[in-house]
Each structure stands twice: as C-alpha cells, then as structure tokens.
Amino acid sequence: MEIAEIKSLLSLAQVLDHYGLKPDKQGRLNCPFHEDKTPSFQVYWKTHTGFCFYE
C-alpha cells in the first residue's frame, strides 16, 4: 500500500484518534514529536495538515 492510498483512506481525525491525540477547540495540542509544556502543534482541519511552531 502506498502513502497516497493510505492518506486517501484515513482522515486526520482518525489518525489523531489512533494515537490518542486530542486537539482542543482551537485545534491545538502538545506536539507528539518533542516535549511540550504548552501546545505548540496546530491542526488545520480544512487541509488535513498540522504544523509545529516549536522554536
């Protein structure tokens, strides 16, 4: 199975749920790629993407 096919079958919400990640009402959560004390990861539901603003 190719990545493009997997992406077409799963929504971003399904992937986040699978990993136990729950964004707040503004779509923010602690970044799963590094230690966070405050949320630095923004989920963009319309484009099914996310971005970490950690410096």
N, CA, C and O atoms as CSV, one atom per row, in Angstrom:
chain,resi,resn,atom,element,x,y,z
A,1,MET,N,N,0.850,-1.174,0.000
A,1,MET,CA,C,0.000,0.000,0.000
A,1,MET,C,C,0.900,1.244,0.000
A,1,MET,O,O,1.854,1.328,0.774
A,2,GLU,N,N,0.593,2.188,-0.859
A,2,GLU,CA,C,1.365,3.431,-0.981
A,2,GLU,C,C,0.843,4.484,-0.003
A,2,GLU,O,O,-0.307,4.421,0.432
A,3,ILE,N,N,1.692,5.445,0.337
A,3,ILE,CA,C,1.319,6.507,1.266
A,3,ILE,C,C,0.112,7.290,0.750
A,3,ILE,O,O,-0.795,7.604,1.522
A,4,ALA,N,N,0.090,7.602,-0.526
A,4,ALA,CA,C,-1.031,8.352,-1.099
A,4,ALA,C,C,-2.351,7.599,-0.907
A,4,ALA,O,O,-3.387,8.208,-0.640
A,5,GLU,N,N,-2.306,6.289,-1.043
A,5,GLU,CA,C,-3.512,5.484,-0.867
A,5,GLU,C,C,-3.961,5.493,0.599
A,5,GLU,O,O,-5.152,5.604,0.891
A,6,ILE,N,N,-3.012,5.377,1.499
A,6,ILE,CA,C,-3.330,5.416,2.928
A,6,ILE,C,C,-3.947,6.762,3.284
A,6,ILE,O,O,-4.949,6.819,3.997
A,7,LYS,N,N,-3.349,7.854,2.788
A,7,LYS,CA,C,-3.866,9.189,3.069
A,7,LYS,C,C,-5.280,9.375,2.528
A,7,LYS,O,O,-6.083,10.095,3.122
A,8,SER,N,N,-5.585,8.734,1.412
A,8,SER,CA,C,-6.923,8.880,0.844
A,8,SER,C,C,-7.971,8.080,1.630
A,8,SER,O,O,-9.162,8.381,1.556
A,9,LEU,N,N,-7.533,7.067,2.376
A,9,LEU,CA,C,-8.463,6.216,3.116
A,9,LEU,C,C,-8.711,6.687,4.549
A,9,LEU,O,O,-9.750,6.377,5.131
A,10,LEU,N,N,-7.757,7.439,5.125
A,10,LEU,CA,C,-7.868,7.859,6.522
A,10,LEU,C,C,-7.999,9.368,6.632
A,10,LEU,O,O,-7.348,10.114,5.899
A,11,SER,N,N,-8.841,9.810,7.547
A,11,SER,CA,C,-8.939,11.246,7.808
A,11,SER,C,C,-7.909,11.609,8.878
A,11,SER,O,O,-7.407,10.738,9.589
A,12,LEU,N,N,-7.604,12.878,8.983
A,12,LEU,CA,C,-6.682,13.352,10.003
A,12,LEU,C,C,-7.234,13.046,11.392
A,12,LEU,O,O,-6.477,12.689,12.295
A,13,ALA,N,N,-8.537,13.181,11.566
A,13,ALA,CA,C,-9.166,12.889,12.855
A,13,ALA,C,C,-8.969,11.421,13.247
A,13,ALA,O,O,-8.732,11.123,14.417
A,14,GLN,N,N,-9.064,10.513,12.290
A,14,GLN,CA,C,-8.864,9.094,12.569
A,14,GLN,C,C,-7.428,8.812,13.003
A,14,GLN,O,O,-7.202,8.028,13.925
A,15,VAL,N,N,-6.468,9.438,12.350
A,15,VAL,CA,C,-5.062,9.234,12.690
A,15,VAL,C,C,-4.768,9.781,14.087
A,15,VAL,O,O,-4.119,9.112,14.892
A,16,LEU,N,N,-5.244,10.996,14.375
A,16,LEU,CA,C,-5.029,11.577,15.698
A,16,LEU,C,C,-5.663,10.708,16.777
A,16,LEU,O,O,-5.060,10.480,17.826
A,17,ASP,N,N,-6.868,10.227,16.527
A,17,ASP,CA,C,-7.565,9.376,17.486
A,17,ASP,C,C,-6.799,8.077,17.721
A,17,ASP,O,O,-6.700,7.612,18.857
A,18,HIS,N,N,-6.264,7.497,16.669
A,18,HIS,CA,C,-5.498,6.249,16.777
A,18,HIS,C,C,-4.318,6.409,17.731
A,18,HIS,O,O,-4.001,5.493,18.490
A,19,TYR,N,N,-3.668,7.573,17.693
A,19,TYR,CA,C,-2.515,7.827,18.553
A,19,TYR,C,C,-2.896,8.485,19.879
A,19,TYR,O,O,-2.020,8.863,20.656
A,20,GLY,N,N,-4.186,8.623,20.138
A,20,GLY,CA,C,-4.642,9.192,21.401
A,20,GLY,C,C,-4.393,10.685,21.526
A,20,GLY,O,O,-4.281,11.199,22.639
A,21,LEU,N,N,-4.306,11.386,20.409
A,21,LEU,CA,C,-4.066,12.829,20.404
A,21,LEU,C,C,-5.401,13.552,20.260
A,21,LEU,O,O,-6.175,13.277,19.343
A,22,LYS,N,N,-5.659,14.487,21.186
A,22,LYS,CA,C,-6.941,15.187,21.196
A,22,LYS,C,C,-6.710,16.700,21.171
A,22,LYS,O,O,-6.398,17.298,22.201
A,23,PRO,N,N,-6.862,17.311,20.011
A,23,PRO,CA,C,-6.721,18.768,19.925
A,23,PRO,C,C,-7.815,19.475,20.719
A,23,PRO,O,O,-8.908,18.939,20.900
A,24,ASP,N,N,-7.508,20.692,21.195
A,24,ASP,CA,C,-8.524,21.489,21.886
A,24,ASP,C,C,-9.468,22.120,20.854
A,24,ASP,O,O,-9.373,21.822,19.663
A,25,LYS,N,N,-10.368,22.982,21.307
A,25,LYS,CA,C,-11.369,23.575,20.407
A,25,LYS,C,C,-10.746,24.429,19.313
A,25,LYS,O,O,-11.342,24.605,18.251
A,26,GLN,N,N,-9.548,24.963,19.561
A,26,GLN,CA,C,-8.854,25.773,18.558
A,26,GLN,C,C,-7.942,24.927,17.666
A,26,GLN,O,O,-7.248,25.471,16.806
A,27,GLY,N,N,-7.934,23.616,17.858
A,27,GLY,CA,C,-7.130,22.726,17.031
A,27,GLY,C,C,-5.679,22.628,17.475
A,27,GLY,O,O,-4.823,22.235,16.684
A,28,ARG,N,N,-5.384,22.976,18.723
A,28,ARG,CA,C,-4.007,22.919,19.223
A,28,ARG,C,C,-3.829,21.706,20.128
A,28,ARG,O,O,-4.763,21.257,20.793
A,29,LEU,N,N,-2.606,21.191,20.133
A,29,LEU,CA,C,-2.265,20.109,21.045
A,29,LEU,C,C,-0.765,20.111,21.293
A,29,LEU,O,O,-0.004,20.736,20.555
A,30,ASN,N,N,-0.350,19.407,22.338
A,30,ASN,CA,C,1.079,19.270,22.568
A,30,ASN,C,C,1.666,18.454,21.427
A,30,ASN,O,O,1.100,17.441,21.017
A,31,CYS,N,N,2.795,18.902,20.925
A,31,CYS,CA,C,3.417,18.261,19.770
A,31,CYS,C,C,3.844,16.837,20.115
A,31,CYS,O,O,4.492,16.622,21.139
A,32,PRO,N,N,3.492,15.862,19.280
A,32,PRO,CA,C,3.873,14.476,19.550
A,32,PRO,C,C,5.345,14.191,19.230
A,32,PRO,O,O,5.824,13.088,19.493
A,33,PHE,N,N,6.069,15.165,18.668
A,33,PHE,CA,C,7.438,14.936,18.234
A,33,PHE,C,C,8.491,15.465,19.203
A,33,PHE,O,O,9.682,15.222,19.005
A,34,HIS,N,N,8.077,16.183,20.247
A,34,HIS,CA,C,9.007,16.681,21.264
A,34,HIS,C,C,8.238,16.982,22.538
A,34,HIS,O,O,7.008,17.024,22.534
A,35,GLU,N,N,8.969,17.192,23.634
A,35,GLU,CA,C,8.333,17.501,24.913
A,35,GLU,C,C,7.767,18.914,24.882
A,35,GLU,O,O,8.441,19.851,24.455
A,36,ASP,N,N,6.543,19.062,25.329
A,36,ASP,CA,C,5.850,20.351,25.363
A,36,ASP,C,C,5.249,20.582,26.735
A,36,ASP,O,O,4.723,19.655,27.351
A,37,LYS,N,N,5.325,21.814,27.218
A,37,LYS,CA,C,4.578,22.194,28.414
A,37,LYS,C,C,3.296,22.910,28.020
A,37,LYS,O,O,2.305,22.884,28.749
A,38,THR,N,N,3.328,23.546,26.862
A,38,THR,CA,C,2.143,24.204,26.309
A,38,THR,C,C,1.981,23.752,24.860
A,38,THR,O,O,2.972,23.425,24.206
A,39,PRO,N,N,0.770,23.727,24.356
A,39,PRO,CA,C,0.549,23.268,22.981
A,39,PRO,C,C,1.318,24.097,21.955
A,39,PRO,O,O,1.263,25.327,21.969
A,40,SER,N,N,2.028,23.418,21.075
A,40,SER,CA,C,2.757,24.100,20.009
A,40,SER,C,C,2.394,23.547,18.635
A,40,SER,O,O,2.911,24.017,17.622
A,41,PHE,N,N,1.524,22.568,18.596
A,41,PHE,CA,C,1.143,21.930,17.342
A,41,PHE,C,C,-0.269,22.362,16.973
A,41,PHE,O,O,-1.205,22.198,17.756
A,42,GLN,N,N,-0.411,22.914,15.777
A,42,GLN,CA,C,-1.714,23.380,15.289
A,42,GLN,C,C,-2.224,22.421,14.221
A,42,GLN,O,O,-1.508,22.091,13.275
A,43,VAL,N,N,-3.467,21.976,14.381
A,43,VAL,CA,C,-4.121,21.111,13.401
A,43,VAL,C,C,-4.990,21.988,12.509
A,43,VAL,O,O,-5.758,22.818,12.995
A,44,TYR,N,N,-4.861,21.795,11.206
A,44,TYR,CA,C,-5.672,22.519,10.227
A,44,TYR,C,C,-6.634,21.518,9.586
A,44,TYR,O,O,-6.257,20.748,8.702
A,45,TRP,N,N,-7.882,21.547,10.050
A,45,TRP,CA,C,-8.860,20.562,9.619
A,45,TRP,C,C,-9.213,20.682,8.138
A,45,TRP,O,O,-9.440,19.669,7.477
A,46,LYS,N,N,-9.264,21.893,7.612
A,46,LYS,CA,C,-9.679,22.073,6.208
A,46,LYS,C,C,-8.685,21.470,5.228
A,46,LYS,O,O,-9.077,20.956,4.181
A,47,THR,N,N,-7.390,21.530,5.565
A,47,THR,CA,C,-6.364,20.992,4.658
A,47,THR,C,C,-5.834,19.640,5.120
A,47,THR,O,O,-4.983,19.049,4.455
A,48,HIS,N,N,-6.327,19.148,6.249
A,48,HIS,CA,C,-5.888,17.879,6.817
A,48,HIS,C,C,-4.378,17.857,7.036
A,48,HIS,O,O,-3.701,16.886,6.698
A,49,THR,N,N,-3.862,18.953,7.612
A,49,THR,CA,C,-2.440,19.062,7.894
A,49,THR,C,C,-2.250,19.587,9.312
A,49,THR,O,O,-3.207,19.964,9.989
A,50,GLY,N,N,-1.004,19.600,9.737
A,50,GLY,CA,C,-0.646,20.155,11.028
A,50,GLY,C,C,0.725,20.778,10.951
A,50,GLY,O,O,1.508,20.477,10.050
A,51,PHE,N,N,1.018,21.665,11.920
A,51,PHE,CA,C,2.303,22.342,11.922
A,51,PHE,C,C,2.714,22.604,13.354
A,51,PHE,O,O,1.901,23.035,14.172
A,52,CYS,N,N,3.996,22.341,13.665
A,52,CYS,CA,C,4.535,22.611,14.994
A,52,CYS,C,C,5.274,23.941,14.963
A,52,CYS,O,O,6.140,24.161,14.116
A,53,PHE,N,N,4.927,24.821,15.887
A,53,PHE,CA,C,5.536,26.134,15.962
A,53,PHE,C,C,6.671,26.196,16.979
A,53,PHE,O,O,7.081,27.286,17.379
A,54,TYR,N,N,7.181,25.044,17.403
A,54,TYR,CA,C,8.262,24.977,18.387
A,54,TYR,C,C,9.534,25.611,17.833
A,54,TYR,O,O,9.895,25.398,16.676
A,55,GLU,N,N,10.199,26.386,18.668
A,55,GLU,CA,C,11.466,27.008,18.231
A,55,GLU,C,C,12.631,26.245,18.756
A,55,GLU,O,O,13.777,26.613,18.497
